[in-house]
């Protein structure tokens, strides 16, 4: 593997890991995957996105 290919692969890997880590941190902080802004009435995942406490 030559250097430009290695550098591009490393950049893509870092971006991918950042997305995964952001998702995990959001999940631990109580943020759901739904992007409806808190009112999930029209959301297709409204029954499974936010669990009742």
MMTF fields as JSON, N, C-alpha, C and O atoms, coordinates in Angstrom:
{
  "mmtfVersion": "1.0.0",
  "mmtfProducer": "UNKNOWN",
  "numBonds": 211,
  "numAtoms": 212,
  "numGroups": 53,
  "numChains": 1,
  "numModels": 1,
  "chainsPerModel": [1],
  "groupsPerChain": [53],
  "chainIdList": ["A"],
  "bondAtomList": [4, 2, 8, 6, 12, 10, 16, 14, 20, 18, 24, 22, 28, 26, 32, 30, 36, 34, 40, 38, 44, 42, 48, 46, 52, 50, 56, 54, 60, 58, 64, 62, 68, 66, 72, 70, 76, 74, 80, 78, 84, 82, 88, 86, 92, 90, 96, 94, 100, 98, 104, 102, 108, 106, 112, 110, 116, 114, 120, 118, 124, 122, 128, 126, 132, 130, 136, 134, 140, 138, 144, 142, 148, 146, 152, 150, 156, 154, 160, 158, 164, 162, 168, 166, 172, 170, 176, 174, 180, 178, 184, 182, 188, 186, 192, 190, 196, 194, 200, 198, 204, 202, 208, 206],
  "bondOrderList": [1, 1, 1, 1, 1, 1, 1, 1, 1, 1, 1, 1, 1, 1, 1, 1, 1, 1, 1, 1, 1, 1, 1, 1, 1, 1, 1, 1, 1, 1, 1, 1, 1, 1, 1, 1, 1, 1, 1, 1, 1, 1, 1, 1, 1, 1, 1, 1, 1, 1, 1, 1],
  "groupList": [{"groupName": "UNK", "atomNameList": ["N", "CA", "C", "O"], "elementList": ["N", "C", "C", "O"], "formalChargeList": [0, 0, 0, 0], "bondAtomList": [1, 0, 2, 1, 3, 2], "bondOrderList": [1, 1, 2], "singleLetterCode": "X", "chemCompType": "L-PEPTIDE LINKING"}],
  "groupTypeList": [0, 0, 0, 0, 0, 0, 0, 0, 0, 0, 0, 0, 0, 0, 0, 0, 0, 0, 0, 0, 0, 0, 0, 0, 0, 0, 0, 0, 0, 0, 0, 0, 0, 0, 0, 0, 0, 0, 0, 0, 0, 0, 0, 0, 0, 0, 0, 0, 0, 0, 0, 0, 0],
  "groupIdList": [1, 2, 3, 4, 5, 6, 7, 8, 9, 10, 11, 12, 13, 14, 15, 16, 17, 18, 19, 20, 21, 22, 23, 24, 25, 26, 27, 28, 29, 30, 31, 32, 33, 34, 35, 36, 37, 38, 39, 40, 41, 42, 43, 44, 45, 46, 47, 48, 49, 50, 51, 52, 53],
  "secStructList": [7, 7, 2, 2, 2, 2, 2, 2, 2, 2, 2, 2, 2, 2, 2, 2, 2, 2, 2, 2, 2, 2, 2, 2, 2, 2, 2, 2, 6, 6, 7, 7, 1, 7, 7, 1, 6, 6, 7, 7, 6, 6, 7, 6, 6, 2, 2, 2, 2, 1, 7, 7, 7],
  "xCoordList": [0.859, 0.0, 0.909, 1.84, 0.629, 1.449, 0.933, -0.164, 1.727, 1.418, 0.108, -0.645, -0.199, -1.483, -2.69, -3.656, -2.632, -3.731, -3.833, -4.933, -2.708, -2.693, -3.249, -4.022, -2.867, -3.333, -4.839, -5.538, -5.344, -6.783, -7.555, -8.605, -7.047, -7.702, -7.713, -8.703, -6.627, -6.556, -7.549, -8.191, -7.678, -8.635, -10.065, -10.867, -10.385, -11.727, -11.996, -13.099, -10.991, -11.156, -11.4, -12.231, -10.695, -10.872, -12.271, -12.921, -12.735, -14.09, -15.132, -16.079, -14.972, -15.901, -15.936, -17.015, -14.774, -14.731, -15.346, -16.004, -15.144, -15.734, -17.256, -17.922, -17.808, -19.261, -19.774, -20.781, -19.096, -19.501, -19.418, -20.346, -18.329, -18.152, -19.199, -19.723, -19.508, -20.543, -21.898, -22.653, -22.211, -23.471, -23.552, -24.594, -22.455, -22.432, -22.583, -23.345, -21.865, -21.974, -23.384, -23.91, -23.991, -25.355, -26.335, -27.247, -26.153, -27.036, -26.897, -27.897, -25.664, -25.444, -26.015, -26.408, -26.066, -26.612, -28.114, -28.689, -28.765, -30.209, -30.756, -31.972, -29.908, -30.384, -30.716, -29.934, -31.869, -32.272, -31.74, -31.111, -31.992, -31.543, -32.542, -32.274, -33.684, -34.723, -34.339, -33.939, -34.452, -34.077, -35.31, -35.291, -36.362, -37.615, -37.674, -38.685, -36.637, -36.61, -37.451, -37.872, -37.704, -38.434, -39.9, -40.484, -40.521, -41.918, -41.964, -41.941, -42.028, -41.92, -43.28, -43.373, -44.309, -45.628, -45.703, -46.349, -45.058, -45.09, -43.924, -43.812, -43.05, -41.856, -42.22, -43.046, -41.611, -41.896, -41.422, -41.931, -40.458, -39.91, -40.403, -39.765, -41.503, -41.932, -42.178, -41.992, -42.586, -42.835, -41.575, -41.566, -40.515, -39.313, -38.142, -37.154, -38.23, -37.103, -36.908, -35.795, -37.959, -37.882, -38.695, -39.923, -38.004, -38.655, -39.268, -38.71, -40.413, -41.04, -40.291, -39.91, -40.073, -39.33, -40.252, -39.819],
  "yCoordList": [-1.17, 0.0, 1.238, 1.335, 2.16, 3.37, 4.408, 4.267, 5.441, 6.415, 7.173, 7.319, 7.656, 8.368, 7.483, 7.942, 6.231, 5.311, 5.078, 5.038, 4.928, 4.717, 5.939, 5.797, 7.121, 8.347, 8.518, 8.871, 8.277, 8.399, 7.36, 7.672, 6.126, 5.08, 5.448, 5.204, 6.031, 6.444, 7.568, 7.57, 8.515, 9.621, 9.086, 9.503, 8.174, 7.587, 6.806, 6.866, 6.072, 5.31, 6.24, 5.939, 7.357, 8.317, 8.928, 9.074, 9.282, 9.844, 8.815, 9.149, 7.578, 6.512, 6.303, 6.198, 6.243, 6.068, 7.257, 7.075, 8.465, 9.65, 9.59, 9.962, 9.122, 8.989, 7.95, 8.178, 6.823, 5.765, 6.248, 6.026, 6.898, 7.384, 8.446, 8.457, 9.331, 10.343, 9.692, 10.129, 8.66, 7.942, 7.257, 7.288, 6.638, 5.957, 6.972, 6.744, 8.085, 9.113, 9.702, 9.953, 9.922, 10.442, 9.467, 9.87, 8.191, 7.162, 7.115, 6.981, 7.225, 7.21, 8.443, 8.387, 9.56, 10.805, 10.914, 11.953, 9.881, 9.861, 10.413, 10.538, 10.744, 11.239, 10.049, 9.104, 10.098, 9.01, 9.195, 10.206, 8.225, 8.322, 9.084, 9.371, 9.412, 10.139, 11.617, 12.198, 12.215, 13.622, 14.514, 15.528, 14.134, 14.89, 16.068, 16.768, 16.306, 17.446, 17.271, 18.264, 16.063, 15.819, 15.506, 14.821, 15.98, 15.642, 14.561, 14.86, 13.331, 12.19, 11.629, 10.449, 12.42, 11.932, 11.406, 10.387, 12.079, 11.662, 10.804, 10.425, 10.483, 9.708, 8.222, 7.702, 7.56, 6.131, 5.27, 4.166, 5.757, 4.999, 5.523, 5.269, 6.235, 6.898, 5.925, 6.295, 4.705, 3.744, 3.079, 2.592, 3.046, 2.351, 3.278, 2.87, 4.497, 5.429, 5.875, 5.812, 6.314, 6.812, 5.89, 5.846, 5.171, 4.246, 5.026, 6.025, 4.561, 5.188, 4.787, 3.626, 5.743, 5.455, 4.939, 4.641],
  "zCoordList": [0.0, 0.0, 0.0, 0.799, -0.889, -0.931, 0.072, 0.613, 0.309, 1.356, 1.156, 2.119, -0.032, -0.179, 0.138, 0.747, -0.272, 0.036, 1.54, 2.09, 2.193, 3.639, 4.368, 5.316, 3.937, 4.602, 4.418, 5.369, 3.225, 2.983, 3.789, 4.353, 3.85, 4.644, 6.121, 6.81, 6.617, 8.019, 8.31, 9.361, 7.393, 7.579, 7.607, 8.443, 6.706, 6.676, 7.957, 8.5, 8.445, 9.689, 10.874, 11.731, 10.935, 12.037, 11.985, 13.02, 10.799, 10.663, 11.081, 11.793, 10.651, 11.011, 12.522, 13.106, 13.155, 14.606, 15.338, 16.362, 14.83, 15.461, 15.414, 16.38, 14.295, 14.181, 15.174, 15.845, 15.272, 16.205, 17.647, 18.425, 18.013, 19.387, 19.725, 20.838, 18.789, 19.016, 19.251, 20.12, 18.491, 18.675, 20.029, 20.684, 20.45, 21.756, 22.884, 23.823, 22.8, 23.841, 23.895, 24.98, 22.742, 22.706, 23.322, 24.045, 23.041, 23.599, 25.125, 25.831, 25.637, 27.081, 27.753, 28.918, 27.033, 27.593, 27.423, 27.748, 26.928, 26.812, 25.52, 25.374, 24.59, 23.304, 22.425, 22.324, 21.795, 20.923, 19.523, 19.213, 18.689, 17.301, 16.452, 15.285, 17.019, 16.311, 16.239, 17.248, 15.09, 14.946, 14.835, 14.138, 15.517, 15.413, 16.379, 16.417, 17.15, 18.045, 19.296, 19.89, 19.707, 20.938, 20.75, 21.589, 19.682, 19.439, 18.361, 17.167, 18.787, 17.87, 17.465, 17.13, 17.488, 17.124, 15.696, 15.45, 14.757, 13.363, 12.967, 11.801, 13.894, 13.597, 13.445, 14.196, 12.489, 12.266, 13.429, 13.624, 14.202, 15.329, 16.677, 17.699, 16.704, 17.934, 19.081, 20.24, 18.797, 19.875, 20.397, 21.528, 19.612, 20.054, 20.305, 20.914, 19.856, 19.986, 21.435, 21.958, 22.068, 23.437, 24.34, 24.263, 25.176, 26.102, 27.266, 27.719, 27.738, 28.91, 30.157, 30.308, 31.065, 32.312, 33.357, 34.47]
}
